[in-house]
Amino acid sequence: MLKIHKNIVLDEDQKPVAVQIPISEFEQLEEIIENYGLAQLMDEVKDDELLSVQEAKEHYRSLK
């Protein structure tokens, strides 16, 4: 499990309003979230029809 070192930012009433984390930990979180999203998208299309290389090229050309 990723250990997150956080600093809580308080407003003038001492209420939490934000969290600061080291950039390296933020980048790790970003990568985890991106990989999770990619896995979800791959799951969504796993049963979709596959295109040949030629069909894929034609499809991408039609999007322009």
PyMOL Python script that loads the backbone (N, CA, C, O; Angstrom):
from pymol import cmd

cmd.read_pdbstr("""\
ATOM      1  N   MET A   1       0.841  -1.182   0.000  1.00  0.00           N
ATOM      2  CA  MET A   1       0.000   0.000   0.000  1.00  0.00           C
ATOM      3  C   MET A   1       0.883   1.241   0.000  1.00  0.00           C
ATOM      4  O   MET A   1       1.899   1.299   0.693  1.00  0.00           O
ATOM      5  N   LEU A   2       0.484   2.212  -0.774  1.00  0.00           N
ATOM      6  CA  LEU A   2       1.223   3.465  -0.884  1.00  0.00           C
ATOM      7  C   LEU A   2       1.048   4.293   0.384  1.00  0.00           C
ATOM      8  O   LEU A   2      -0.075   4.593   0.788  1.00  0.00           O
ATOM      9  N   LYS A   3       2.162   4.659   1.007  1.00  0.00           N
ATOM     10  CA  LYS A   3       2.122   5.531   2.191  1.00  0.00           C
ATOM     11  C   LYS A   3       2.098   6.970   1.706  1.00  0.00           C
ATOM     12  O   LYS A   3       2.965   7.386   0.938  1.00  0.00           O
ATOM     13  N   ILE A   4       1.101   7.735   2.157  1.00  0.00           N
ATOM     14  CA  ILE A   4       0.967   9.127   1.747  1.00  0.00           C
ATOM     15  C   ILE A   4       1.284  10.021   2.939  1.00  0.00           C
ATOM     16  O   ILE A   4       0.651   9.929   3.991  1.00  0.00           O
ATOM     17  N   HIS A   5       2.267  10.880   2.755  1.00  0.00           N
ATOM     18  CA  HIS A   5       2.659  11.846   3.776  1.00  0.00           C
ATOM     19  C   HIS A   5       1.913  13.140   3.479  1.00  0.00           C
ATOM     20  O   HIS A   5       2.235  13.841   2.520  1.00  0.00           O
ATOM     21  N   LYS A   6       0.921  13.453   4.299  1.00  0.00           N
ATOM     22  CA  LYS A   6       0.077  14.608   3.995  1.00  0.00           C
ATOM     23  C   LYS A   6       0.196  15.690   5.057  1.00  0.00           C
ATOM     24  O   LYS A   6       0.390  15.412   6.241  1.00  0.00           O
ATOM     25  N   ASN A   7       0.074  16.919   4.603  1.00  0.00           N
ATOM     26  CA  ASN A   7      -0.013  18.092   5.472  1.00  0.00           C
ATOM     27  C   ASN A   7      -1.384  18.699   5.243  1.00  0.00           C
ATOM     28  O   ASN A   7      -1.754  19.001   4.109  1.00  0.00           O
ATOM     29  N   ILE A   8      -2.134  18.878   6.313  1.00  0.00           N
ATOM     30  CA  ILE A   8      -3.471  19.436   6.202  1.00  0.00           C
ATOM     31  C   ILE A   8      -3.379  20.953   6.360  1.00  0.00           C
ATOM     32  O   ILE A   8      -2.783  21.458   7.312  1.00  0.00           O
ATOM     33  N   VAL A   9      -3.982  21.668   5.407  1.00  0.00           N
ATOM     34  CA  VAL A   9      -3.986  23.126   5.422  1.00  0.00           C
ATOM     35  C   VAL A   9      -5.291  23.580   6.083  1.00  0.00           C
ATOM     36  O   VAL A   9      -6.378  23.136   5.714  1.00  0.00           O
ATOM     37  N   LEU A  10      -5.160  24.470   7.062  1.00  0.00           N
ATOM     38  CA  LEU A  10      -6.316  24.961   7.805  1.00  0.00           C
ATOM     39  C   LEU A  10      -6.618  26.412   7.436  1.00  0.00           C
ATOM     40  O   LEU A  10      -5.718  27.176   7.088  1.00  0.00           O
ATOM     41  N   ASP A  11      -7.896  26.778   7.519  1.00  0.00           N
ATOM     42  CA  ASP A  11      -8.250  28.190   7.303  1.00  0.00           C
ATOM     43  C   ASP A  11      -8.130  28.946   8.620  1.00  0.00           C
ATOM     44  O   ASP A  11      -7.679  28.392   9.622  1.00  0.00           O
ATOM     45  N   GLU A  12      -8.538  30.217   8.613  1.00  0.00           N
ATOM     46  CA  GLU A  12      -8.388  31.042   9.814  1.00  0.00           C
ATOM     47  C   GLU A  12      -9.230  30.545  10.991  1.00  0.00           C
ATOM     48  O   GLU A  12      -8.966  30.900  12.140  1.00  0.00           O
ATOM     49  N   ASP A  13     -10.245  29.722  10.702  1.00  0.00           N
ATOM     50  CA  ASP A  13     -11.067  29.134  11.766  1.00  0.00           C
ATOM     51  C   ASP A  13     -10.580  27.744  12.161  1.00  0.00           C
ATOM     52  O   ASP A  13     -11.264  27.013  12.878  1.00  0.00           O
ATOM     53  N   GLN A  14      -9.389  27.392  11.685  1.00  0.00           N
ATOM     54  CA  GLN A  14      -8.776  26.095  11.977  1.00  0.00           C
ATOM     55  C   GLN A  14      -9.575  24.916  11.411  1.00  0.00           C
ATOM     56  O   GLN A  14      -9.541  23.811  11.951  1.00  0.00           O
ATOM     57  N   LYS A  15     -10.294  25.174  10.312  1.00  0.00           N
ATOM     58  CA  LYS A  15     -11.021  24.109   9.615  1.00  0.00           C
ATOM     59  C   LYS A  15     -10.173  23.638   8.443  1.00  0.00           C
ATOM     60  O   LYS A  15      -9.599  24.459   7.727  1.00  0.00           O
ATOM     61  N   PRO A  16     -10.085  22.323   8.238  1.00  0.00           N
ATOM     62  CA  PRO A  16      -9.299  21.804   7.110  1.00  0.00           C
ATOM     63  C   PRO A  16      -9.899  22.251   5.774  1.00  0.00           C
ATOM     64  O   PRO A  16     -11.104  22.133   5.549  1.00  0.00           O
ATOM     65  N   VAL A  17      -9.032  22.767   4.889  1.00  0.00           N
ATOM     66  CA  VAL A  17      -9.494  23.219   3.571  1.00  0.00           C
ATOM     67  C   VAL A  17      -8.719  22.589   2.419  1.00  0.00           C
ATOM     68  O   VAL A  17      -9.161  22.645   1.271  1.00  0.00           O
ATOM     69  N   ALA A  18      -7.573  21.994   2.713  1.00  0.00           N
ATOM     70  CA  ALA A  18      -6.765  21.410   1.638  1.00  0.00           C
ATOM     71  C   ALA A  18      -5.768  20.422   2.238  1.00  0.00           C
ATOM     72  O   ALA A  18      -5.559  20.363   3.450  1.00  0.00           O
ATOM     73  N   VAL A  19      -5.165  19.649   1.336  1.00  0.00           N
ATOM     74  CA  VAL A  19      -4.129  18.697   1.738  1.00  0.00           C
ATOM     75  C   VAL A  19      -2.946  18.877   0.801  1.00  0.00           C
ATOM     76  O   VAL A  19      -3.118  18.990  -0.413  1.00  0.00           O
ATOM     77  N   GLN A  20      -1.755  18.903   1.362  1.00  0.00           N
ATOM     78  CA  GLN A  20      -0.528  18.944   0.570  1.00  0.00           C
ATOM     79  C   GLN A  20       0.145  17.580   0.689  1.00  0.00           C
ATOM     80  O   GLN A  20       0.230  16.998   1.771  1.00  0.00           O
ATOM     81  N   ILE A  21       0.627  17.078  -0.471  1.00  0.00           N
ATOM     82  CA  ILE A  21       1.398  15.831  -0.473  1.00  0.00           C
ATOM     83  C   ILE A  21       2.630  16.048  -1.340  1.00  0.00           C
ATOM     84  O   ILE A  21       2.618  16.895  -2.232  1.00  0.00           O
ATOM     85  N   PRO A  22       3.698  15.286  -1.083  1.00  0.00           N
ATOM     86  CA  PRO A  22       4.887  15.410  -1.934  1.00  0.00           C
ATOM     87  C   PRO A  22       4.555  15.082  -3.391  1.00  0.00           C
ATOM     88  O   PRO A  22       3.731  14.212  -3.674  1.00  0.00           O
ATOM     89  N   ILE A  23       5.210  15.794  -4.303  1.00  0.00           N
ATOM     90  CA  ILE A  23       4.932  15.615  -5.733  1.00  0.00           C
ATOM     91  C   ILE A  23       5.177  14.176  -6.179  1.00  0.00           C
ATOM     92  O   ILE A  23       4.455  13.671  -7.039  1.00  0.00           O
ATOM     93  N   SER A  24       6.164  13.516  -5.621  1.00  0.00           N
ATOM     94  CA  SER A  24       6.451  12.124  -6.024  1.00  0.00           C
ATOM     95  C   SER A  24       5.280  11.204  -5.657  1.00  0.00           C
ATOM     96  O   SER A  24       4.953  10.282  -6.404  1.00  0.00           O
ATOM     97  N   GLU A  25       4.656  11.459  -4.508  1.00  0.00           N
ATOM     98  CA  GLU A  25       3.503  10.650  -4.109  1.00  0.00           C
ATOM     99  C   GLU A  25       2.283  10.996  -4.966  1.00  0.00           C
ATOM    100  O   GLU A  25       1.490  10.118  -5.307  1.00  0.00           O
ATOM    101  N   PHE A  26       2.136  12.283  -5.312  1.00  0.00           N
ATOM    102  CA  PHE A  26       1.054  12.685  -6.207  1.00  0.00           C
ATOM    103  C   PHE A  26       1.196  11.983  -7.559  1.00  0.00           C
ATOM    104  O   PHE A  26       0.214  11.484  -8.107  1.00  0.00           O
ATOM    105  N   GLU A  27       2.409  11.946  -8.089  1.00  0.00           N
ATOM    106  CA  GLU A  27       2.643  11.300  -9.383  1.00  0.00           C
ATOM    107  C   GLU A  27       2.343   9.808  -9.313  1.00  0.00           C
ATOM    108  O   GLU A  27       1.828   9.234 -10.273  1.00  0.00           O
ATOM    109  N   GLN A  28       2.658   9.177  -8.188  1.00  0.00           N
ATOM    110  CA  GLN A  28       2.321   7.757  -8.020  1.00  0.00           C
ATOM    111  C   GLN A  28       0.811   7.569  -7.999  1.00  0.00           C
ATOM    112  O   GLN A  28       0.293   6.637  -8.615  1.00  0.00           O
ATOM    113  N   LEU A  29       0.103   8.442  -7.298  1.00  0.00           N
ATOM    114  CA  LEU A  29      -1.362   8.366  -7.261  1.00  0.00           C
ATOM    115  C   LEU A  29      -1.957   8.557  -8.651  1.00  0.00           C
ATOM    116  O   LEU A  29      -2.884   7.848  -9.043  1.00  0.00           O
ATOM    117  N   GLU A  30      -1.414   9.526  -9.394  1.00  0.00           N
ATOM    118  CA  GLU A  30      -1.876   9.767 -10.759  1.00  0.00           C
ATOM    119  C   GLU A  30      -1.732   8.519 -11.621  1.00  0.00           C
ATOM    120  O   GLU A  30      -2.646   8.158 -12.363  1.00  0.00           O
ATOM    121  N   GLU A  31      -0.575   7.863 -11.518  1.00  0.00           N
ATOM    122  CA  GLU A  31      -0.327   6.661 -12.309  1.00  0.00           C
ATOM    123  C   GLU A  31      -1.293   5.540 -11.929  1.00  0.00           C
ATOM    124  O   GLU A  31      -1.805   4.836 -12.799  1.00  0.00           O
ATOM    125  N   ILE A  32      -1.539   5.376 -10.638  1.00  0.00           N
ATOM    126  CA  ILE A  32      -2.469   4.345 -10.170  1.00  0.00           C
ATOM    127  C   ILE A  32      -3.865   4.605 -10.725  1.00  0.00           C
ATOM    128  O   ILE A  32      -4.530   3.685 -11.201  1.00  0.00           O
ATOM    129  N   ILE A  33      -4.311   5.866 -10.665  1.00  0.00           N
ATOM    130  CA  ILE A  33      -5.650   6.220 -11.152  1.00  0.00           C
ATOM    131  C   ILE A  33      -5.740   6.026 -12.663  1.00  0.00           C
ATOM    132  O   ILE A  33      -6.741   5.506 -13.157  1.00  0.00           O
ATOM    133  N   GLU A  34      -4.711   6.436 -13.406  1.00  0.00           N
ATOM    134  CA  GLU A  34      -4.708   6.256 -14.860  1.00  0.00           C
ATOM    135  C   GLU A  34      -4.751   4.773 -15.225  1.00  0.00           C
ATOM    136  O   GLU A  34      -5.495   4.375 -16.122  1.00  0.00           O
ATOM    137  N   ASN A  35      -3.959   3.962 -14.537  1.00  0.00           N
ATOM    138  CA  ASN A  35      -3.951   2.519 -14.819  1.00  0.00           C
ATOM    139  C   ASN A  35      -5.296   1.889 -14.504  1.00  0.00           C
ATOM    140  O   ASN A  35      -5.765   1.022 -15.241  1.00  0.00           O
ATOM    141  N   TYR A  36      -5.916   2.317 -13.420  1.00  0.00           N
ATOM    142  CA  TYR A  36      -7.239   1.801 -13.068  1.00  0.00           C
ATOM    143  C   TYR A  36      -8.248   2.175 -14.150  1.00  0.00           C
ATOM    144  O   TYR A  36      -9.036   1.335 -14.584  1.00  0.00           O
ATOM    145  N   GLY A  37      -8.223   3.442 -14.586  1.00  0.00           N
ATOM    146  CA  GLY A  37      -9.141   3.882 -15.631  1.00  0.00           C
ATOM    147  C   GLY A  37      -8.930   3.122 -16.922  1.00  0.00           C
ATOM    148  O   GLY A  37      -9.894   2.744 -17.588  1.00  0.00           O
ATOM    149  N   LEU A  38      -7.674   2.896 -17.283  1.00  0.00           N
ATOM    150  CA  LEU A  38      -7.373   2.136 -18.501  1.00  0.00           C
ATOM    151  C   LEU A  38      -7.899   0.707 -18.388  1.00  0.00           C
ATOM    152  O   LEU A  38      -8.466   0.173 -19.342  1.00  0.00           O
ATOM    153  N   ALA A  39      -7.712   0.098 -17.236  1.00  0.00           N
ATOM    154  CA  ALA A  39      -8.216  -1.271 -17.028  1.00  0.00           C
ATOM    155  C   ALA A  39      -9.738  -1.312 -17.150  1.00  0.00           C
ATOM    156  O   ALA A  39     -10.291  -2.252 -17.719  1.00  0.00           O
ATOM    157  N   GLN A  40     -10.414  -0.293 -16.617  1.00  0.00           N
ATOM    158  CA  GLN A  40     -11.876  -0.227 -16.723  1.00  0.00           C
ATOM    159  C   GLN A  40     -12.299  -0.117 -18.183  1.00  0.00           C
ATOM    160  O   GLN A  40     -13.222  -0.807 -18.617  1.00  0.00           O
ATOM    161  N   LEU A  41     -11.624   0.753 -18.946  1.00  0.00           N
ATOM    162  CA  LEU A  41     -11.955   0.903 -20.365  1.00  0.00           C
ATOM    163  C   LEU A  41     -11.710  -0.389 -21.133  1.00  0.00           C
ATOM    164  O   LEU A  41     -12.502  -0.766 -21.996  1.00  0.00           O
ATOM    165  N   MET A  42     -10.610  -1.064 -20.816  1.00  0.00           N
ATOM    166  CA  MET A  42     -10.308  -2.326 -21.498  1.00  0.00           C
ATOM    167  C   MET A  42     -11.376  -3.365 -21.184  1.00  0.00           C
ATOM    168  O   MET A  42     -11.753  -4.142 -22.061  1.00  0.00           O
ATOM    169  N   ASP A  43     -11.865  -3.393 -19.961  1.00  0.00           N
ATOM    170  CA  ASP A  43     -12.942  -4.319 -19.585  1.00  0.00           C
ATOM    171  C   ASP A  43     -14.223  -4.018 -20.359  1.00  0.00           C
ATOM    172  O   ASP A  43     -14.930  -4.929 -20.791  1.00  0.00           O
ATOM    173  N   GLU A  44     -14.512  -2.721 -20.527  1.00  0.00           N
ATOM    174  CA  GLU A  44     -15.737  -2.320 -21.219  1.00  0.00           C
ATOM    175  C   GLU A  44     -15.766  -2.787 -22.670  1.00  0.00           C
ATOM    176  O   GLU A  44     -16.839  -3.089 -23.194  1.00  0.00           O
ATOM    177  N   VAL A  45     -14.619  -2.851 -23.326  1.00  0.00           N
ATOM    178  CA  VAL A  45     -14.585  -3.162 -24.755  1.00  0.00           C
ATOM    179  C   VAL A  45     -14.088  -4.574 -25.063  1.00  0.00           C
ATOM    180  O   VAL A  45     -13.877  -4.916 -26.227  1.00  0.00           O
ATOM    181  N   LYS A  46     -13.902  -5.388 -24.037  1.00  0.00           N
ATOM    182  CA  LYS A  46     -13.312  -6.707 -24.276  1.00  0.00           C
ATOM    183  C   LYS A  46     -14.146  -7.581 -25.213  1.00  0.00           C
ATOM    184  O   LYS A  46     -13.606  -8.468 -25.876  1.00  0.00           O
ATOM    185  N   ASP A  47     -15.462  -7.338 -25.273  1.00  0.00           N
ATOM    186  CA  ASP A  47     -16.316  -8.148 -26.138  1.00  0.00           C
ATOM    187  C   ASP A  47     -16.642  -7.459 -27.462  1.00  0.00           C
ATOM    188  O   ASP A  47     -17.407  -7.991 -28.266  1.00  0.00           O
ATOM    189  N   ASP A  48     -16.065  -6.276 -27.690  1.00  0.00           N
ATOM    190  CA  ASP A  48     -16.318  -5.547 -28.938  1.00  0.00           C
ATOM    191  C   ASP A  48     -15.683  -6.271 -30.124  1.00  0.00           C
ATOM    192  O   ASP A  48     -14.746  -7.055 -29.974  1.00  0.00           O
ATOM    193  N   GLU A  49     -16.218  -5.984 -31.292  1.00  0.00           N
ATOM    194  CA  GLU A  49     -15.691  -6.560 -32.533  1.00  0.00           C
ATOM    195  C   GLU A  49     -14.280  -6.027 -32.784  1.00  0.00           C
ATOM    196  O   GLU A  49     -14.026  -4.830 -32.643  1.00  0.00           O
ATOM    197  N   LEU A  50     -13.376  -6.917 -33.154  1.00  0.00           N
ATOM    198  CA  LEU A  50     -12.006  -6.520 -33.478  1.00  0.00           C
ATOM    199  C   LEU A  50     -11.932  -6.091 -34.942  1.00  0.00           C
ATOM    200  O   LEU A  50     -12.596  -6.665 -35.805  1.00  0.00           O
ATOM    201  N   LEU A  51     -11.118  -5.079 -35.202  1.00  0.00           N
ATOM    202  CA  LEU A  51     -10.920  -4.599 -36.566  1.00  0.00           C
ATOM    203  C   LEU A  51      -9.576  -5.086 -37.090  1.00  0.00           C
ATOM    204  O   LEU A  51      -8.620  -5.253 -36.333  1.00  0.00           O
ATOM    205  N   SER A  52      -9.522  -5.309 -38.390  1.00  0.00           N
ATOM    206  CA  SER A  52      -8.234  -5.593 -39.010  1.00  0.00           C
ATOM    207  C   SER A  52      -7.438  -4.283 -39.036  1.00  0.00           C
ATOM    208  O   SER A  52      -7.988  -3.213 -38.776  1.00  0.00           O
ATOM    209  N   VAL A  53      -6.169  -4.373 -39.343  1.00  0.00           N
ATOM    210  CA  VAL A  53      -5.339  -3.172 -39.422  1.00  0.00           C
ATOM    211  C   VAL A  53      -5.915  -2.223 -40.472  1.00  0.00           C
ATOM    212  O   VAL A  53      -6.008  -1.019 -40.235  1.00  0.00           O
ATOM    213  N   GLN A  54      -6.295  -2.749 -41.605  1.00  0.00           N
ATOM    214  CA  GLN A  54      -6.851  -1.919 -42.676  1.00  0.00           C
ATOM    215  C   GLN A  54      -8.155  -1.259 -42.235  1.00  0.00           C
ATOM    216  O   GLN A  54      -8.360  -0.069 -42.475  1.00  0.00           O
ATOM    217  N   GLU A  55      -9.025  -2.017 -41.599  1.00  0.00           N
ATOM    218  CA  GLU A  55     -10.293  -1.451 -41.116  1.00  0.00           C
ATOM    219  C   GLU A  55     -10.045  -0.347 -40.085  1.00  0.00           C
ATOM    220  O   GLU A  55     -10.730   0.676 -40.084  1.00  0.00           O
ATOM    221  N   ALA A  56      -9.070  -0.562 -39.219  1.00  0.00           N
ATOM    222  CA  ALA A  56      -8.741   0.437 -38.197  1.00  0.00           C
ATOM    223  C   ALA A  56      -8.230   1.718 -38.851  1.00  0.00           C
ATOM    224  O   ALA A  56      -8.621   2.818 -38.460  1.00  0.00           O
ATOM    225  N   LYS A  57      -7.346   1.573 -39.854  1.00  0.00           N
ATOM    226  CA  LYS A  57      -6.818   2.748 -40.548  1.00  0.00           C
ATOM    227  C   LYS A  57      -7.945   3.524 -41.225  1.00  0.00           C
ATOM    228  O   LYS A  57      -7.982   4.753 -41.169  1.00  0.00           O
ATOM    229  N   GLU A  58      -8.856   2.803 -41.861  1.00  0.00           N
ATOM    230  CA  GLU A  58      -9.983   3.458 -42.522  1.00  0.00           C
ATOM    231  C   GLU A  58     -10.863   4.181 -41.507  1.00  0.00           C
ATOM    232  O   GLU A  58     -11.329   5.292 -41.757  1.00  0.00           O
ATOM    233  N   HIS A  59     -11.082   3.555 -40.385  1.00  0.00           N
ATOM    234  CA  HIS A  59     -11.902   4.172 -39.335  1.00  0.00           C
ATOM    235  C   HIS A  59     -11.248   5.460 -38.834  1.00  0.00           C
ATOM    236  O   HIS A  59     -11.917   6.487 -38.716  1.00  0.00           O
ATOM    237  N   TYR A  60      -9.960   5.416 -38.541  1.00  0.00           N
ATOM    238  CA  TYR A  60      -9.270   6.615 -38.044  1.00  0.00           C
ATOM    239  C   TYR A  60      -9.242   7.721 -39.093  1.00  0.00           C
ATOM    240  O   TYR A  60      -9.347   8.899 -38.751  1.00  0.00           O
ATOM    241  N   ARG A  61      -9.101   7.356 -40.367  1.00  0.00           N
ATOM    242  CA  ARG A  61      -9.144   8.365 -41.423  1.00  0.00           C
ATOM    243  C   ARG A  61     -10.513   9.026 -41.485  1.00  0.00           C
ATOM    244  O   ARG A  61     -10.613  10.219 -41.769  1.00  0.00           O
ATOM    245  N   SER A  62     -11.560   8.266 -41.223  1.00  0.00           N
ATOM    246  CA  SER A  62     -12.917   8.819 -41.286  1.00  0.00           C
ATOM    247  C   SER A  62     -13.193   9.779 -40.131  1.00  0.00           C
ATOM    248  O   SER A  62     -14.129  10.575 -40.215  1.00  0.00           O
ATOM    249  N   LEU A  63     -12.416   9.727 -39.071  1.00  0.00           N
ATOM    250  CA  LEU A  63     -12.619  10.605 -37.914  1.00  0.00           C
ATOM    251  C   LEU A  63     -12.080  12.008 -38.133  1.00  0.00           C
ATOM    252  O   LEU A  63     -12.471  12.936 -37.426  1.00  0.00           O
ATOM    253  N   LYS A  64     -11.189  12.178 -39.102  1.00  0.00           N
ATOM    254  CA  LYS A  64     -10.583  13.484 -39.356  1.00  0.00           C
ATOM    255  C   LYS A  64     -11.508  14.457 -39.999  1.00  0.00           C
ATOM    256  O   LYS A  64     -11.120  15.594 -40.266  1.00  0.00           O
TER     257      LYS A  64
END
""", "prot")
cmd.dss("prot")
cmd.show_as("cartoon", "prot")
cmd.util.cbc("prot")
cmd.orient("prot")
